[in-house]
């Protein structure tokens, strides 16, 4: 997953992250290696799957504290109470964010910055389509007891962290009258600042400032040349995120819905929305008209069926199930005429003969009840009979080595019954007989 790390601009709320402000950036590939760096306006920044922002050290204060483990709902109030006396600005306009939690859930570091400039920077990047998923304080790119000496267009800057994790910075402007720039060798003659009390165990320096750092911190100091892009790349590995509480990012679905609603409010999309609404209304009206026509056709067919049954069965008080009533009437007529009914043993044996293999069917057991005939068959013959049942659409089913043959109507009984009522037995030879 590619990552774009952007360093927000130092300045007022109007210019931090503004459209006219070029921002330093570093583009990392999926392996975390820098593939591109430079500075560009927000709308011209490279595209990446993830965007991170780095807030300059001059815009924030890193504070050490000790808060026990607590639910997230209470964290904001706990931060405000613990840091109220240490803030230099009005607490109303200050954004407080907790650092990464320790293994026991406690919080040992917090960050304080002005809410308005940071919110303006995030909004500008969001408008440009580069909304950061996280904002990392610049000092936490350094490890505790580590310092960074870098060259800026206006001079030199020293940023360091003490053993507790708190950070401080110091600007060293160059003499404009001397015509020196950070790239000139004139800064090599700069004396060690009197206010410099940092005793870092490791010093990161721009390659051009290595000799100056050795003179300031001594030859025994661990001095490592790095570039600005190398330091910004550390943000991809940081667990810090200043986007908490009021500045927390909205869920992806909420952002998408808000963007869609804003787009639909434009004049062009308003006309499209009205047209889609009219088409949906026509579609709904058409579906209801078709449903009314189908309902009317169903009622007509039901009326015709009831009329046919009433004419065929005079004296029937009500037609509840036309198929069942007609089947029962037909069975009663066959019974009075001395013929087998649809649920008799003869009819069921005839249906079974249509699905059993000729001359090779081995019927082991036979169990008959009015409207149901069960035949015990070998497993392969039962499966073959089931396939033929499905092909001929006969009411039979195979369960294991038992083939059950029923009637096409209701098997609840026979009006007159059949002689014998229930019959069962075993057949030891091949073929089926009754």
Protein Blocks (a to p, Z undefined) as FASTA:
>chain_A
ZZddddddeddfklgopaklccddddddfkopafbdcdddfklpccdfbdcddddfklpc
cdddddddddfklmmmmmmmmmmmmpcbdfklpccddddddfkopafbdcdddfklmmmm
mmmmmmnopacfbdcdfklmpcehiacddddfklccdddddfkopacdddddddfklopa
fkbmklmmpccdfklmbdcfbdcddfklmmmmmmmnopkbccddddfklmmmmmmmpcbd
fbghjlpccdfklmmmmmmmmmmmpmklmmmmmmmmmmmmmmmmmmmmmmmmmmmmmmmm
mmmmmmmmmmmmghiabafblmlmmmmmmmmmmmmnopacfkbmklmmmmmmmmpcghka
ccfbdcddehiacddddfklmmmmmmmmmmnopacddehjaccdddfbdckbcfklpehi
iacdddfbgcjdZZ
